[in-house]
Amino acid sequence: MIAKDICNALFWLIILLFFSWWIAVLSFPFYIILSILANCLGSLKSLSDFFLHGVQFPAKCSANMVKMNAYDSF
């Protein structure tokens, strides 16, 4: 059981270091622009929320790593 938890934590660490930072860096400029425009154009709200999830992805990866959640908890 503990080996499985360690493997899950390592999986989330790898995702955090190699993928999530890039997703967040590429998402934040679009989120900033769309979050401002979403107040004027309500149809952009869902697109703004999509990029917000990209910005929050490193936090989600680190939380899953600390909790040693399985990889299917995206």
C-alpha positions in Angstrom: 0.0 0.0 0.0 2.7 2.5 0.9 4.7 1.7 -2.3 1.5 2.5 -4.3 1.2 5.8 -2.5 4.8 6.7 -3.2 4.3 5.9 -6.9 1.3 8.1 -7.0 3.2 11.0 -5.3 6.0 10.6 -7.8 3.6 10.5 -10.7 2.1 13.9 -9.6 5.6 15.3 -9.0 6.6 14.5 -12.6 3.4 16.0 -13.9 3.9 19.1 -11.8 7.5 19.6 -12.8 7.3 18.8 -16.5 3.7 19.7 -17.7 1.7 21.7 -15.3 4.0 24.7 -15.2 3.9 25.0 -19.0 0.1 24.7 -19.0 -0.2 27.4 -16.4 2.3 29.7 -18.2 0.5 29.3 -21.5 -3.0 29.7 -19.9 -2.5 32.8 -17.8 -2.3 35.5 -20.5 -5.5 34.2 -22.1 -7.2 34.0 -18.7 -6.3 37.6 -17.8 -7.7 39.0 -21.1 -10.8 36.8 -21.2 -11.6 37.4 -17.5 -11.8 41.1 -18.2 -13.9 40.6 -21.4 -16.2 38.0 -19.8 -17.8 40.7 -17.7 -18.8 42.5 -20.9 -19.6 39.5 -23.0 -21.2 36.7 -21.0 -20.5 34.1 -23.7 -16.8 34.2 -22.9 -17.3 33.1 -19.3 -17.0 29.4 -20.1 -13.8 30.0 -22.1 -12.4 32.1 -19.2 -13.2 29.3 -16.8 -11.4 26.8 -19.0 -8.2 28.9 -18.9 -8.7 29.4 -15.1 -8.5 25.6 -14.7 -5.2 25.7 -16.7 -3.8 28.4 -14.3 -4.9 26.3 -11.3 -3.4 23.0 -12.6 -0.1 23.3 -10.7 -2.0 23.8 -7.4 -4.1 20.7 -8.2 -1.1 18.6 -9.0 0.7 19.6 -5.8 -2.4 18.9 -3.7 -2.8 15.5 -5.3 0.9 14.8 -4.7 0.6 15.7 -1.0 -2.5 13.6 -0.6 -0.9 10.8 -2.7 -4.1 10.5 -4.8 -4.2 8.1 -7.7 -3.6 9.3 -11.2 -7.3 9.2 -12.1 -8.2 12.1 -9.8 -7.8 14.7 -12.5 
